[in-house]
Amino acid sequence: MAVDTRKENGRKLGPLIREFFLATQFGVQLIVVTLIFLGVAGFFAFRAFTEQYAQIQEIFKVVDASLQHELVMNDIVQRNMIGLIVSVFVYIGAMIFFIVKSHHKYTGPLVAVTKFTQSMTNGYYSARVNLRKKDTHMRDLEKALNEMAMELERRHGTPDKPA
């Protein structure tokens, strides 16, 4: 009788969170690099805008230089800045979503195989690899590991229940 390794090898929250942060370092680095790029690009855009504004002030002699920031921060600029800030937060949210989704998709099967091999190493040959139906790219590995487990169970028998 096959034992469902998902039940006997339950995941605890601490290791799950630690695994997530270790596995998502690339995603976090990508977000940090993107934010640095946006910050640098924003700095240059702001500098170009203020220099352009100063040049227009000199050419047309329209505005007192002390009022520059009040005129620059008009409704149009504020709406665009809010749009930019919202889009940065949407980008970060989308990146976190895709990082979590890809982490779950690619490391989930590896965790199941790791738990299975730990059971085999401990002599529990009745354990089987049970992957999600969506993990089609791992079906051949799942089949081969389960065949190996059946052969080991046939040769060595079934030990007592794991402690």
DRENDO-1510 file (C-alpha; in Angstrom, 1 decimal, always signed):
<recs>
REC; n; res; u; v; w
REC; 1; MET; +0.0; +0.0; +0.0 .
REC; 2; ALA; +1.4; +3.4; -1.0 .
REC; 3; VAL; +1.9; +6.1; +1.6 .
REC; 4; ASP; +1.0; +9.6; +0.7 .
REC; 5; THR; +4.2; +11.5; +1.4 .
REC; 6; ARG; +2.3; +14.8; +1.4 .
REC; 7; LYS; +0.6; +13.8; +4.6 .
REC; 8; GLU; +3.5; +12.2; +6.4 .
REC; 9; ASN; +6.0; +15.0; +5.4 .
REC; 10; GLY; +3.9; +18.1; +6.3 .
REC; 11; ARG; +5.6; +21.5; +5.8 .
REC; 12; LYS; +6.2; +23.8; +8.7 .
REC; 13; LEU; +5.8; +27.6; +8.4 .
REC; 14; GLY; +9.4; +28.5; +9.5 .
REC; 15; PRO; +11.3; +26.4; +6.9 .
REC; 16; LEU; +8.7; +27.3; +4.2 .
REC; 17; ILE; +9.3; +31.1; +4.8 .
REC; 18; ARG; +13.1; +30.6; +4.9 .
REC; 19; GLU; +12.9; +28.5; +1.7 .
REC; 20; PHE; +10.8; +31.2; +0.0 .
REC; 21; PHE; +13.3; +34.0; +0.9 .
REC; 22; LEU; +16.3; +32.0; -0.2 .
REC; 23; ALA; +14.7; +30.9; -3.4 .
REC; 24; THR; +13.4; +34.4; -4.3 .
REC; 25; GLN; +16.7; +36.2; -3.9 .
REC; 26; PHE; +16.9; +36.7; -7.7 .
REC; 27; GLY; +13.4; +38.2; -7.7 .
REC; 28; VAL; +14.3; +40.6; -4.9 .
REC; 29; GLN; +17.5; +41.6; -6.6 .
REC; 30; LEU; +15.5; +42.2; -9.8 .
REC; 31; ILE; +13.1; +44.5; -7.9 .
REC; 32; VAL; +16.0; +46.4; -6.2 .
REC; 33; VAL; +17.9; +46.9; -9.5 .
REC; 34; THR; +14.6; +48.1; -11.1 .
REC; 35; LEU; +14.0; +50.6; -8.3 .
REC; 36; ILE; +17.5; +51.9; -8.4 .
REC; 37; PHE; +17.1; +52.3; -12.2 .
REC; 38; LEU; +13.8; +54.2; -11.7 .
REC; 39; GLY; +15.4; +56.4; -9.0 .
REC; 40; VAL; +18.3; +57.3; -11.3 .
REC; 41; ALA; +16.1; +57.9; -14.3 .
REC; 42; GLY; +13.7; +60.0; -12.1 .
REC; 43; PHE; +16.7; +62.0; -10.9 .
REC; 44; PHE; +17.8; +62.8; -14.4 .
REC; 45; ALA; +14.3; +63.5; -15.5 .
REC; 46; PHE; +13.7; +65.9; -12.6 .
REC; 47; ARG; +17.1; +67.6; -13.3 .
REC; 48; ALA; +16.3; +68.0; -17.0 .
REC; 49; PHE; +12.9; +69.4; -16.1 .
REC; 50; THR; +14.2; +71.9; -13.6 .
REC; 51; GLU; +17.0; +73.0; -16.0 .
REC; 52; GLN; +14.5; +73.4; -18.8 .
REC; 53; TYR; +12.2; +75.3; -16.5 .
REC; 54; ALA; +15.0; +77.6; -15.4 .
REC; 55; GLN; +15.9; +78.2; -19.1 .
REC; 56; ILE; +12.3; +79.1; -19.9 .
REC; 57; GLN; +12.2; +81.5; -16.9 .
REC; 58; GLU; +15.3; +83.3; -18.2 .
REC; 59; ILE; +14.1; +83.5; -21.8 .
REC; 60; PHE; +10.6; +84.9; -21.0 .
REC; 61; LYS; +11.3; +86.6; -17.6 .
REC; 62; VAL; +7.9; +85.5; -16.5 .
REC; 63; VAL; +8.2; +84.1; -13.1 .
REC; 64; ASP; +10.1; +85.0; -9.9 .
REC; 65; ALA; +12.7; +82.3; -9.3 .
REC; 66; SER; +11.6; +81.9; -5.7 .
REC; 67; LEU; +8.2; +80.7; -7.0 .
REC; 68; GLN; +9.7; +78.0; -9.2 .
REC; 69; HIS; +8.6; +74.9; -7.1 .
REC; 70; GLU; +5.1; +76.3; -6.6 .
REC; 71; LEU; +4.6; +76.6; -10.4 .
REC; 72; VAL; +6.3; +73.3; -11.2 .
REC; 73; MET; +4.1; +71.4; -8.8 .
REC; 74; ASN; +0.9; +72.1; -10.5 .
REC; 75; ASP; -2.1; +69.7; -10.9 .
REC; 76; ILE; -0.7; +68.1; -14.1 .
REC; 77; VAL; +2.6; +67.3; -12.6 .
REC; 78; GLN; +1.0; +66.0; -9.4 .
REC; 79; ARG; -1.3; +63.7; -11.4 .
REC; 80; ASN; +1.6; +62.3; -13.4 .
REC; 81; MET; +3.7; +61.8; -10.2 .
REC; 82; ILE; +0.8; +59.9; -8.6 .
REC; 83; GLY; +0.4; +57.8; -11.7 .
REC; 84; LEU; +4.2; +57.1; -11.7 .
REC; 85; ILE; +4.2; +56.1; -8.0 .
REC; 86; VAL; +1.1; +53.9; -8.5 .
REC; 87; SER; +2.6; +52.2; -11.5 .
REC; 88; VAL; +5.8; +51.5; -9.5 .
REC; 89; PHE; +3.8; +49.9; -6.7 .
REC; 90; VAL; +1.8; +47.9; -9.3 .
REC; 91; TYR; +5.1; +46.7; -10.8 .
REC; 92; ILE; +6.4; +45.6; -7.4 .
REC; 93; GLY; +3.2; +43.8; -6.7 .
REC; 94; ALA; +3.2; +42.0; -10.1 .
REC; 95; MET; +6.9; +41.0; -9.6 .
REC; 96; ILE; +6.1; +39.6; -6.1 .
REC; 97; PHE; +3.2; +37.7; -7.5 .
REC; 98; PHE; +5.2; +36.2; -10.4 .
REC; 99; ILE; +8.1; +35.4; -8.0 .
REC; 100; VAL; +5.8; +33.5; -5.7 .
REC; 101; LYS; +4.1; +31.8; -8.5 .
REC; 102; SER; +7.3; +30.7; -10.2 .
REC; 103; HIS; +8.9; +29.7; -6.9 .
REC; 104; HIS; +5.9; +27.5; -6.1 .
REC; 105; LYS; +5.8; +26.0; -9.6 .
REC; 106; TYR; +9.5; +25.1; -9.8 .
REC; 107; THR; +10.5; +24.3; -6.2 .
REC; 108; GLY; +7.3; +22.5; -5.2 .
REC; 109; PRO; +8.2; +19.3; -7.1 .
REC; 110; LEU; +11.8; +19.5; -5.8 .
REC; 111; VAL; +10.5; +19.6; -2.2 .
REC; 112; ALA; +8.3; +16.6; -2.9 .
REC; 113; VAL; +11.2; +14.7; -4.4 .
REC; 114; THR; +13.5; +15.7; -1.5 .
REC; 115; LYS; +11.0; +14.5; +1.1 .
REC; 116; PHE; +10.6; +11.2; -0.8 .
REC; 117; THR; +14.4; +10.6; -0.9 .
REC; 118; GLN; +14.6; +11.3; +2.8 .
REC; 119; SER; +11.9; +8.7; +3.4 .
REC; 120; MET; +13.8; +6.2; +1.2 .
REC; 121; THR; +17.1; +7.0; +3.0 .
REC; 122; ASN; +15.3; +6.3; +6.3 .
REC; 123; GLY; +14.2; +2.9; +5.0 .
REC; 124; TYR; +10.5; +3.7; +4.4 .
REC; 125; TYR; +10.2; +2.1; +1.0 .
REC; 126; SER; +6.4; +2.4; +1.0 .
REC; 127; ALA; +6.7; +6.2; +0.4 .
REC; 128; ARG; +5.8; +7.5; -3.0 .
REC; 129; VAL; +6.3; +10.7; -4.9 .
REC; 130; ASN; +3.0; +12.5; -5.4 .
REC; 131; LEU; +3.3; +15.5; -7.7 .
REC; 132; ARG; +0.6; +17.9; -8.7 .
REC; 133; LYS; -1.2; +17.2; -11.9 .
REC; 134; LYS; +0.2; +20.5; -13.3 .
REC; 135; ASP; +3.8; +19.3; -12.9 .
REC; 136; THR; +3.7; +17.5; -16.3 .
REC; 137; HIS; +7.4; +18.3; -16.8 .
REC; 138; MET; +8.3; +16.0; -13.9 .
REC; 139; ARG; +6.1; +13.0; -14.7 .
REC; 140; ASP; +8.9; +10.9; -16.0 .
REC; 141; LEU; +11.0; +11.5; -12.9 .
REC; 142; GLU; +8.0; +10.8; -10.6 .
REC; 143; LYS; +7.3; +7.5; -12.5 .
REC; 144; ALA; +11.0; +6.4; -12.3 .
REC; 145; LEU; +11.2; +7.2; -8.5 .
REC; 146; ASN; +8.0; +5.4; -7.7 .
REC; 147; GLU; +9.1; +2.3; -9.7 .
REC; 148; MET; +12.4; +2.4; -7.7 .
REC; 149; ALA; +10.5; +2.6; -4.5 .
REC; 150; MET; +8.2; -0.3; -5.4 .
REC; 151; GLU; +11.3; -2.4; -6.3 .
REC; 152; LEU; +13.0; -1.5; -3.0 .
REC; 153; GLU; +9.8; -2.3; -1.1 .
REC; 154; ARG; +9.5; -5.6; -2.9 .
REC; 155; ARG; +13.2; -6.5; -2.1 .
REC; 156; HIS; +13.3; -5.2; +1.5 .
REC; 157; GLY; +9.7; -5.3; +2.7 .
REC; 158; THR; +7.8; -2.6; +4.5 .
REC; 159; PRO; +9.3; -1.4; +7.9 .
REC; 160; ASP; +7.3; -0.2; +10.8 .
REC; 161; LYS; +5.5; +3.1; +10.6 .
REC; 162; PRO; +7.9; +6.1; +10.7 .
REC; 163; ALA; +8.4; +7.7; +14.1 .
</recs>
